[in-house]
Amino acid sequence: MYEEAGFIAYYFHWDHDDIMNMEHGERRRWCDEISRINRKMNDDTDKAHNVFDVFGKR
């Protein structure tokens, strides 16, 4: 529970009481959503800053 709460609070800056009042399934769902957002952002960033993209695909 605390790991999920810390994860949500770190990324979304939500109030402790709001997070702790959620059901486990809802906290888990928000953790999954935050992870999905991070993966998408990291994938987009990696592609935009990949120095090897200059050479094109062979």
N, CA, C, O and CB atoms as a CASP TS submission, in Angstrom:
PFRMAT TS
TARGET T0000
AUTHOR 0000-0000-0000
METHOD Language model
MODEL 1
PARENT N/A
ATOM      1  N   MET     1       0.827  -1.180   0.000  1.00  0.00           N
ATOM      2  CA  MET     1       0.000   0.000   0.000  1.00  0.00           C
ATOM      3  C   MET     1       0.879   1.255   0.000  1.00  0.00           C
ATOM      4  O   MET     1       0.615   2.188  -0.758  1.00  0.00           O
ATOM      5  CB  MET     1      -0.945  -0.008   1.209  1.00  0.00           C
ATOM      6  N   TYR     2       1.908   1.288   0.830  1.00  0.00           N
ATOM      7  CA  TYR     2       2.749   2.478   0.907  1.00  0.00           C
ATOM      8  C   TYR     2       3.568   2.679  -0.364  1.00  0.00           C
ATOM      9  O   TYR     2       3.818   3.811  -0.779  1.00  0.00           O
ATOM     10  CB  TYR     2       3.674   2.384   2.107  1.00  0.00           C
ATOM     11  N   GLU     3       3.976   1.585  -0.968  1.00  0.00           N
ATOM     12  CA  GLU     3       4.716   1.702  -2.228  1.00  0.00           C
ATOM     13  C   GLU     3       3.826   2.319  -3.301  1.00  0.00           C
ATOM     14  O   GLU     3       4.257   3.216  -4.025  1.00  0.00           O
ATOM     15  CB  GLU     3       5.238   0.318  -2.691  1.00  0.00           C
ATOM     16  N   GLU     4       2.599   1.848  -3.404  1.00  0.00           N
ATOM     17  CA  GLU     4       1.654   2.418  -4.374  1.00  0.00           C
ATOM     18  C   GLU     4       1.379   3.882  -4.069  1.00  0.00           C
ATOM     19  O   GLU     4       1.372   4.718  -4.973  1.00  0.00           O
ATOM     20  CB  GLU     4       0.337   1.627  -4.373  1.00  0.00           C
ATOM     21  N   ALA     5       1.151   4.193  -2.795  1.00  0.00           N
ATOM     22  CA  ALA     5       0.865   5.576  -2.401  1.00  0.00           C
ATOM     23  C   ALA     5       2.050   6.487  -2.718  1.00  0.00           C
ATOM     24  O   ALA     5       1.871   7.592  -3.230  1.00  0.00           O
ATOM     25  CB  ALA     5       0.527   5.651  -0.901  1.00  0.00           C
ATOM     26  N   GLY     6       3.246   6.022  -2.413  1.00  0.00           N
ATOM     27  CA  GLY     6       4.440   6.811  -2.715  1.00  0.00           C
ATOM     28  C   GLY     6       4.623   7.043  -4.199  1.00  0.00           C
ATOM     29  O   GLY     6       5.012   8.131  -4.623  1.00  0.00           O
ATOM     30  N   PHE     7       4.343   6.024  -4.981  1.00  0.00           N
ATOM     31  CA  PHE     7       4.464   6.106  -6.440  1.00  0.00           C
ATOM     32  C   PHE     7       3.505   7.144  -7.006  1.00  0.00           C
ATOM     33  O   PHE     7       3.898   7.985  -7.814  1.00  0.00           O
ATOM     34  CB  PHE     7       4.196   4.736  -7.081  1.00  0.00           C
ATOM     35  N   ILE     8       2.246   7.083  -6.582  1.00  0.00           N
ATOM     36  CA  ILE     8       1.227   8.026  -7.060  1.00  0.00           C
ATOM     37  C   ILE     8       1.551   9.441  -6.583  1.00  0.00           C
ATOM     38  O   ILE     8       1.476  10.392  -7.361  1.00  0.00           O
ATOM     39  CB  ILE     8      -0.183   7.603  -6.572  1.00  0.00           C
ATOM     40  N   ALA     9       1.907   9.580  -5.317  1.00  0.00           N
ATOM     41  CA  ALA     9       2.211  10.899  -4.770  1.00  0.00           C
ATOM     42  C   ALA     9       3.407  11.525  -5.474  1.00  0.00           C
ATOM     43  O   ALA     9       3.409  12.728  -5.736  1.00  0.00           O
ATOM     44  CB  ALA     9       2.478  10.804  -3.270  1.00  0.00           C
ATOM     45  N   TYR    10       4.417  10.728  -5.780  1.00  0.00           N
ATOM     46  CA  TYR    10       5.614  11.232  -6.440  1.00  0.00           C
ATOM     47  C   TYR    10       5.291  11.786  -7.824  1.00  0.00           C
ATOM     48  O   TYR    10       5.741  12.874  -8.181  1.00  0.00           O
ATOM     49  CB  TYR    10       6.663  10.129  -6.547  1.00  0.00           C
ATOM     50  N   TYR    11       4.518  11.044  -8.594  1.00  0.00           N
ATOM     51  CA  TYR    11       4.254  11.442  -9.973  1.00  0.00           C
ATOM     52  C   TYR    11       3.092  12.412 -10.132  1.00  0.00           C
ATOM     53  O   TYR    11       3.154  13.310 -10.972  1.00  0.00           O
ATOM     54  CB  TYR    11       3.990  10.235 -10.791  1.00  0.00           C
ATOM     55  N   PHE    12       2.042  12.252  -9.348  1.00  0.00           N
ATOM     56  CA  PHE    12       0.852  13.088  -9.520  1.00  0.00           C
ATOM     57  C   PHE    12       0.701  14.145  -8.439  1.00  0.00           C
ATOM     58  O   PHE    12      -0.151  15.027  -8.551  1.00  0.00           O
ATOM     59  CB  PHE    12      -0.375  12.226  -9.543  1.00  0.00           C
ATOM     60  N   HIS    13       1.522  14.068  -7.385  1.00  0.00           N
ATOM     61  CA  HIS    13       1.477  15.053  -6.299  1.00  0.00           C
ATOM     62  C   HIS    13       0.102  15.141  -5.654  1.00  0.00           C
ATOM     63  O   HIS    13      -0.339  16.219  -5.255  1.00  0.00           O
ATOM     64  CB  HIS    13       1.881  16.417  -6.819  1.00  0.00           C
ATOM     65  N   TRP    14      -0.566  14.008  -5.557  1.00  0.00           N
ATOM     66  CA  TRP    14      -1.882  13.971  -4.925  1.00  0.00           C
ATOM     67  C   TRP    14      -1.727  13.928  -3.412  1.00  0.00           C
ATOM     68  O   TRP    14      -0.712  13.465  -2.892  1.00  0.00           O
ATOM     69  CB  TRP    14      -2.698  12.756  -5.420  1.00  0.00           C
ATOM     70  N   ASP    15      -2.728  14.409  -2.727  1.00  0.00           N
ATOM     71  CA  ASP    15      -2.766  14.449  -1.276  1.00  0.00           C
ATOM     72  C   ASP    15      -2.750  13.038  -0.679  1.00  0.00           C
ATOM     73  O   ASP    15      -3.381  12.121  -1.205  1.00  0.00           O
ATOM     74  CB  ASP    15      -4.004  15.208  -0.806  1.00  0.00           C
ATOM     75  N   HIS    16      -2.025  12.885   0.415  1.00  0.00           N
ATOM     76  CA  HIS    16      -1.897  11.596   1.090  1.00  0.00           C
ATOM     77  C   HIS    16      -3.260  10.980   1.422  1.00  0.00           C
ATOM     78  O   HIS    16      -3.498   9.803   1.151  1.00  0.00           O
ATOM     79  CB  HIS    16      -1.081  11.758   2.363  1.00  0.00           C
ATOM     80  N   ASP    17      -4.144  11.779   2.005  1.00  0.00           N
ATOM     81  CA  ASP    17      -5.456  11.244   2.395  1.00  0.00           C
ATOM     82  C   ASP    17      -6.263  10.777   1.188  1.00  0.00           C
ATOM     83  O   ASP    17      -6.951   9.758   1.259  1.00  0.00           O
ATOM     84  CB  ASP    17      -6.246  12.299   3.164  1.00  0.00           C
ATOM     85  N   ASP    18      -6.185  11.509   0.089  1.00  0.00           N
ATOM     86  CA  ASP    18      -6.908  11.104  -1.126  1.00  0.00           C
ATOM     87  C   ASP    18      -6.412   9.750  -1.627  1.00  0.00           C
ATOM     88  O   ASP    18      -7.205   8.894  -2.017  1.00  0.00           O
ATOM     89  CB  ASP    18      -6.747  12.168  -2.232  1.00  0.00           C
ATOM     90  N   ILE    19      -5.111   9.570  -1.611  1.00  0.00           N
ATOM     91  CA  ILE    19      -4.529   8.309  -2.085  1.00  0.00           C
ATOM     92  C   ILE    19      -4.878   7.163  -1.139  1.00  0.00           C
ATOM     93  O   ILE    19      -5.250   6.077  -1.583  1.00  0.00           O
ATOM     94  CB  ILE    19      -2.999   8.436  -2.221  1.00  0.00           C
ATOM     95  N   MET    20      -4.757   7.405   0.146  1.00  0.00           N
ATOM     96  CA  MET    20      -4.997   6.348   1.122  1.00  0.00           C
ATOM     97  C   MET    20      -6.477   5.958   1.213  1.00  0.00           C
ATOM     98  O   MET    20      -6.795   4.845   1.631  1.00  0.00           O
ATOM     99  CB  MET    20      -4.499   6.787   2.484  1.00  0.00           C
ATOM    100  N   ASN    21      -7.366   6.846   0.833  1.00  0.00           N
ATOM    101  CA  ASN    21      -8.799   6.539   0.849  1.00  0.00           C
ATOM    102  C   ASN    21      -9.259   5.740  -0.368  1.00  0.00           C
ATOM    103  O   ASN    21     -10.402   5.285  -0.410  1.00  0.00           O
ATOM    104  CB  ASN    21      -9.589   7.817   0.931  1.00  0.00           C
ATOM    105  N   MET    22      -8.392   5.566  -1.347  1.00  0.00           N
ATOM    106  CA  MET    22      -8.734   4.765  -2.525  1.00  0.00           C
ATOM    107  C   MET    22      -8.731   3.287  -2.157  1.00  0.00           C
ATOM    108  O   MET    22      -8.015   2.855  -1.253  1.00  0.00           O
ATOM    109  CB  MET    22      -7.743   5.038  -3.689  1.00  0.00           C
ATOM    110  N   GLU    23      -9.542   2.527  -2.873  1.00  0.00           N
ATOM    111  CA  GLU    23      -9.476   1.072  -2.780  1.00  0.00           C
ATOM    112  C   GLU    23      -8.172   0.614  -3.442  1.00  0.00           C
ATOM    113  O   GLU    23      -7.622   1.298  -4.305  1.00  0.00           O
ATOM    114  CB  GLU    23     -10.731   0.397  -3.457  1.00  0.00           C
ATOM    115  N   HIS    24      -7.700  -0.540  -3.022  1.00  0.00           N
ATOM    116  CA  HIS    24      -6.448  -1.067  -3.574  1.00  0.00           C
ATOM    117  C   HIS    24      -6.493  -1.128  -5.102  1.00  0.00           C
ATOM    118  O   HIS    24      -5.534  -0.738  -5.768  1.00  0.00           O
ATOM    119  CB  HIS    24      -6.161  -2.462  -3.003  1.00  0.00           C
ATOM    120  N   GLY    25      -7.590  -1.611  -5.651  1.00  0.00           N
ATOM    121  CA  GLY    25      -7.702  -1.740  -7.107  1.00  0.00           C
ATOM    122  C   GLY    25      -7.581  -0.409  -7.819  1.00  0.00           C
ATOM    123  O   GLY    25      -6.988  -0.330  -8.895  1.00  0.00           O
ATOM    124  N   GLU    26      -8.131   0.625  -7.236  1.00  0.00           N
ATOM    125  CA  GLU    26      -8.041   1.951  -7.856  1.00  0.00           C
ATOM    126  C   GLU    26      -6.615   2.478  -7.783  1.00  0.00           C
ATOM    127  O   GLU    26      -6.123   3.049  -8.757  1.00  0.00           O
ATOM    128  CB  GLU    26      -9.008   2.938  -7.172  1.00  0.00           C
ATOM    129  N   ARG    27      -5.938   2.299  -6.648  1.00  0.00           N
ATOM    130  CA  ARG    27      -4.525   2.710  -6.547  1.00  0.00           C
ATOM    131  C   ARG    27      -3.681   1.948  -7.553  1.00  0.00           C
ATOM    132  O   ARG    27      -2.817   2.522  -8.216  1.00  0.00           O
ATOM    133  CB  ARG    27      -3.983   2.478  -5.117  1.00  0.00           C
ATOM    134  N   ARG    28      -3.939   0.644  -7.661  1.00  0.00           N
ATOM    135  CA  ARG    28      -3.191  -0.190  -8.606  1.00  0.00           C
ATOM    136  C   ARG    28      -3.408   0.300 -10.044  1.00  0.00           C
ATOM    137  O   ARG    28      -2.474   0.336 -10.845  1.00  0.00           O
ATOM    138  CB  ARG    28      -3.619  -1.675  -8.473  1.00  0.00           C
ATOM    139  N   ARG    29      -4.641   0.672 -10.351  1.00  0.00           N
ATOM    140  CA  ARG    29      -4.974   1.173 -11.692  1.00  0.00           C
ATOM    141  C   ARG    29      -4.216   2.459 -11.994  1.00  0.00           C
ATOM    142  O   ARG    29      -3.712   2.636 -13.103  1.00  0.00           O
ATOM    143  CB  ARG    29      -6.489   1.414 -11.820  1.00  0.00           C
ATOM    144  N   TRP    30      -4.130   3.363 -11.009  1.00  0.00           N
ATOM    145  CA  TRP    30      -3.391   4.612 -11.215  1.00  0.00           C
ATOM    146  C   TRP    30      -1.896   4.344 -11.365  1.00  0.00           C
ATOM    147  O   TRP    30      -1.228   5.013 -12.153  1.00  0.00           O
ATOM    148  CB  TRP    30      -3.638   5.581 -10.047  1.00  0.00           C
ATOM    149  N   CYS    31      -1.366   3.384 -10.627  1.00  0.00           N
ATOM    150  CA  CYS    31       0.045   3.012 -10.785  1.00  0.00           C
ATOM    151  C   CYS    31       0.305   2.495 -12.200  1.00  0.00           C
ATOM    152  O   CYS    31       1.308   2.847 -12.821  1.00  0.00           O
ATOM    153  CB  CYS    31       0.448   1.942  -9.741  1.00  0.00           C
ATOM    154  N   ASP    32      -0.594   1.668 -12.697  1.00  0.00           N
ATOM    155  CA  ASP    32      -0.461   1.151 -14.059  1.00  0.00           C
ATOM    156  C   ASP    32      -0.515   2.279 -15.078  1.00  0.00           C
ATOM    157  O   ASP    32       0.248   2.284 -16.044  1.00  0.00           O
ATOM    158  CB  ASP    32      -1.559   0.124 -14.352  1.00  0.00           C
ATOM    159  N   GLU    33      -1.407   3.228 -14.867  1.00  0.00           N
ATOM    160  CA  GLU    33      -1.548   4.354 -15.797  1.00  0.00           C
ATOM    161  C   GLU    33      -0.303   5.241 -15.782  1.00  0.00           C
ATOM    162  O   GLU    33       0.164   5.669 -16.838  1.00  0.00           O
ATOM    163  CB  GLU    33      -2.791   5.187 -15.445  1.00  0.00           C
ATOM    164  N   ILE    34       0.232   5.517 -14.602  1.00  0.00           N
ATOM    165  CA  ILE    34       1.456   6.311 -14.505  1.00  0.00           C
ATOM    166  C   ILE    34       2.601   5.590 -15.222  1.00  0.00           C
ATOM    167  O   ILE    34       3.383   6.218 -15.936  1.00  0.00           O
ATOM    168  CB  ILE    34       1.823   6.575 -13.018  1.00  0.00           C
ATOM    169  N   SER    35       2.695   4.292 -15.033  1.00  0.00           N
ATOM    170  CA  SER    35       3.737   3.508 -15.703  1.00  0.00           C
ATOM    171  C   SER    35       3.575   3.563 -17.216  1.00  0.00           C
ATOM    172  O   SER    35       4.561   3.681 -17.945  1.00  0.00           O
ATOM    173  CB  SER    35       3.705   2.051 -15.225  1.00  0.00           C
ATOM    174  N   ARG    36       2.339   3.478 -17.689  1.00  0.00           N
ATOM    175  CA  ARG    36       2.084   3.553 -19.132  1.00  0.00           C
ATOM    176  C   ARG    36       2.510   4.914 -19.680  1.00  0.00           C
ATOM    177  O   ARG    36       3.155   4.992 -20.726  1.00  0.00           O
ATOM    178  CB  ARG    36       0.588   3.299 -19.435  1.00  0.00           C
ATOM    179  N   ILE    37       2.154   5.969 -18.982  1.00  0.00           N
ATOM    180  CA  ILE    37       2.533   7.317 -19.405  1.00  0.00           C
ATOM    181  C   ILE    37       4.055   7.442 -19.460  1.00  0.00           C
ATOM    182  O   ILE    37       4.597   7.981 -20.425  1.00  0.00           O
ATOM    183  CB  ILE    37       1.938   8.378 -18.449  1.00  0.00           C
ATOM    184  N   ASN    38       4.742   6.952 -18.437  1.00  0.00           N
ATOM    185  CA  ASN    38       6.208   7.029 -18.411  1.00  0.00           C
ATOM    186  C   ASN    38       6.840   6.244 -19.552  1.00  0.00           C
ATOM    187  O   ASN    38       7.783   6.714 -20.187  1.00  0.00           O
ATOM    188  CB  ASN    38       6.738   6.515 -17.081  1.00  0.00           C
ATOM    189  N   ARG    39       6.316   5.038 -19.813  1.00  0.00           N
ATOM    190  CA  ARG    39       6.856   4.247 -20.933  1.00  0.00           C
ATOM    191  C   ARG    39       6.684   4.986 -22.250  1.00  0.00           C
ATOM    192  O   ARG    39       7.605   5.028 -23.066  1.00  0.00           O
ATOM    193  CB  ARG    39       6.166   2.873 -21.010  1.00  0.00           C
ATOM    194  N   LYS    40       5.515   5.565 -22.458  1.00  0.00           N
ATOM    195  CA  LYS    40       5.246   6.287 -23.712  1.00  0.00           C
ATOM    196  C   LYS    40       6.171   7.496 -23.836  1.00  0.00           C
ATOM    197  O   LYS    40       6.734   7.744 -24.902  1.00  0.00           O
ATOM    198  CB  LYS    40       3.764   6.738 -23.779  1.00  0.00           C
ATOM    199  N   MET    41       6.322   8.235 -22.763  1.00  0.00           N
ATOM    200  CA  MET    41       7.198   9.416 -22.804  1.00  0.00           C
ATOM    201  C   MET    41       8.648   9.007 -23.046  1.00  0.00           C
ATOM    202  O   MET    41       9.351   9.657 -23.819  1.00  0.00           O
ATOM    203  CB  MET    41       7.089  10.219 -21.489  1.00  0.00           C
ATOM    204  N   ASN    42       9.099   7.944 -22.400  1.00  0.00           N
ATOM    205  CA  ASN    42      10.473   7.486 -22.582  1.00  0.00           C
ATOM    206  C   ASN    42      10.700   6.968 -23.989  1.00  0.00           C
ATOM    207  O   ASN    42      11.757   7.212 -24.571  1.00  0.00           O
ATOM    208  CB  ASN    42      10.810   6.402 -21.570  1.00  0.00           C
ATOM    209  N   ASP    43       9.728   6.256 -24.550  1.00  0.00           N
ATOM    210  CA  ASP    43       9.859   5.777 -25.926  1.00  0.00           C
ATOM    211  C   ASP    43       9.950   6.943 -26.892  1.00  0.00           C
ATOM    212  O   ASP    43      10.802   6.937 -27.780  1.00  0.00           O
ATOM    213  CB  ASP    43       8.681   4.873 -26.299  1.00  0.00           C
ATOM    214  N   ASP    44       9.093   7.942 -26.742  1.00  0.00           N
ATOM    215  CA  ASP    44       9.107   9.113 -27.613  1.00  0.00           C
ATOM    216  C   ASP    44      10.410   9.879 -27.468  1.00  0.00           C
ATOM    217  O   ASP    44      10.977  10.332 -28.462  1.00  0.00           O
ATOM    218  CB  ASP    44       7.922  10.027 -27.304  1.00  0.00           C
ATOM    219  N   THR    45      10.887  10.027 -26.251  1.00  0.00           N
ATOM    220  CA  THR    45      12.126  10.758 -25.992  1.00  0.00           C
ATOM    221  C   THR    45      13.313  10.017 -26.571  1.00  0.00           C
ATOM    222  O   THR    45      14.184  10.623 -27.194  1.00  0.00           O
ATOM    223  CB  THR    45      12.322  10.976 -24.491  1.00  0.00           C
ATOM    224  N   ASP    46      13.354   8.702 -26.369  1.00  0.00           N
ATOM    225  CA  ASP    46      14.472   7.914 -26.886  1.00  0.00           C
ATOM    226  C   ASP    46      14.556   8.027 -28.397  1.00  0.00           C
ATOM    227  O   ASP    46      15.651   8.152 -28.944  1.00  0.00           O
ATOM    228  CB  ASP    46      14.334   6.446 -26.476  1.00  0.00           C
ATOM    229  N   LYS    47      13.425   7.987 -29.080  1.00  0.00           N
ATOM    230  CA  LYS    47      13.428   8.076 -30.537  1.00  0.00           C
ATOM    231  C   LYS    47      13.870   9.458 -30.997  1.00  0.00           C
ATOM    232  O   LYS    47      14.593   9.590 -31.985  1.00  0.00           O
ATOM    233  CB  LYS    47      12.042   7.754 -31.095  1.00  0.00           C
ATOM    234  N   ALA    48      13.434  10.484 -30.279  1.00  0.00           N
ATOM    235  CA  ALA    48      13.762  11.849 -30.677  1.00  0.00           C
ATOM    236  C   ALA    48      15.235  12.165 -30.454  1.00  0.00           C
ATOM    237  O   ALA    48      15.786  13.018 -31.149  1.00  0.00           O
ATOM    238  CB  ALA    48      12.900  12.838 -29.912  1.00  0.00           C
ATOM    239  N   HIS    49      15.887  11.503 -29.506  1.00  0.00           N
ATOM    240  CA  HIS    49      17.264  11.825 -29.165  1.00  0.00           C
ATOM    241  C   HIS    49      18.250  10.717 -29.527  1.00  0.00           C
ATOM    242  O   HIS    49      19.380  10.722 -29.039  1.00  0.00           O
ATOM    243  CB  HIS    49      17.361  12.121 -27.702  1.00  0.00           C
ATOM    244  N   ASN    50      17.858   9.793 -30.350  1.00  0.00           N
ATOM    245  CA  ASN    50      18.739   8.704 -30.728  1.00  0.00           C
ATOM    246  C   ASN    50      19.713   9.207 -31.791  1.00  0.00           C
ATOM    247  O   ASN    50      19.301   9.503 -32.913  1.00  0.00           O
ATOM    248  CB  ASN    50      17.927   7.482 -31.243  1.00  0.00           C
ATOM    249  N   VAL    51      20.984   9.305 -31.456  1.00  0.00           N
ATOM    250  CA  VAL    51      21.977   9.834 -32.392  1.00  0.00           C
ATOM    251  C   VAL    51      22.110   8.975 -33.639  1.00  0.00           C
ATOM    252  O   VAL    51      22.551   9.472 -34.675  1.00  0.00           O
ATOM    253  CB  VAL    51      23.323   9.949 -31.711  1.00  0.00           C
ATOM    254  N   PHE    52      21.746   7.716 -33.573  1.00  0.00           N
ATOM    255  CA  PHE    52      21.877   6.834 -34.721  1.00  0.00           C
ATOM    256  C   PHE    52      20.766   7.033 -35.744  1.00  0.00           C
ATOM    257  O   PHE    52      20.864   6.514 -36.856  1.00  0.00           O
ATOM    258  CB  PHE    52      21.892   5.405 -34.264  1.00  0.00           C
ATOM    259  N   ASP    53      19.712   7.771 -35.399  1.00  0.00           N
ATOM    260  CA  ASP    53      18.631   8.050 -36.340  1.00  0.00           C
ATOM    261  C   ASP    53      19.136   8.877 -37.520  1.00  0.00           C
ATOM    262  O   ASP    53      18.522   8.852 -38.587  1.00  0.00           O
ATOM    263  CB  ASP    53      17.482   8.781 -35.632  1.00  0.00           C
ATOM    264  N   VAL    54      20.226   9.601 -37.359  1.00  0.00           N
ATOM    265  CA  VAL    54      20.788  10.439 -38.418  1.00  0.00           C
ATOM    266  C   VAL    54      21.183   9.575 -39.617  1.00  0.00           C
ATOM    267  O   VAL    54      21.083  10.020 -40.760  1.00  0.00           O
ATOM    268  CB  VAL    54      22.011  11.233 -37.896  1.00  0.00           C
ATOM    269  N   PHE    55      21.624   8.368 -39.367  1.00  0.00           N
ATOM    270  CA  PHE    55      22.105   7.487 -40.422  1.00  0.00           C
ATOM    271  C   PHE    55      20.997   6.712 -41.106  1.00  0.00           C
ATOM    272  O   PHE    55      21.229   6.075 -42.134  1.00  0.00           O
ATOM    273  CB  PHE    55      23.101   6.532 -39.865  1.00  0.00           C
ATOM    274  N   GLY    56      19.801   6.758 -40.554  1.00  0.00           N
ATOM    275  CA  GLY    56      18.693   6.007 -41.151  1.00  0.00           C
ATOM    276  C   GLY    56      18.817   4.537 -40.862  1.00  0.00           C
ATOM    277  O   GLY    56      19.835   4.072 -40.351  1.00  0.00           O
ATOM    278  N   LYS    57      17.762   3.800 -41.197  1.00  0.00           N
ATOM    279  CA  LYS    57      17.765   2.358 -40.977  1.00  0.00           C
ATOM    280  C   LYS    57      18.394   1.672 -42.159  1.00  0.00           C
ATOM    281  O   LYS    57      18.188   2.068 -43.306  1.00  0.00           O
ATOM    282  CB  LYS    57      16.346   1.829 -40.741  1.00  0.00           C
ATOM    283  N   ARG    58      19.153   0.654 -41.881  1.00  0.00           N
ATOM    284  CA  ARG    58      19.819  -0.091 -42.963  1.00  0.00           C
ATOM    285  C   ARG    58      19.226  -1.442 -43.106  1.00  0.00           C
ATOM    286  O   ARG    58      19.653  -2.216 -43.962  1.00  0.00           O
ATOM    287  CB  ARG    58      21.308  -0.214 -42.717  1.00  0.00           C
TER
END
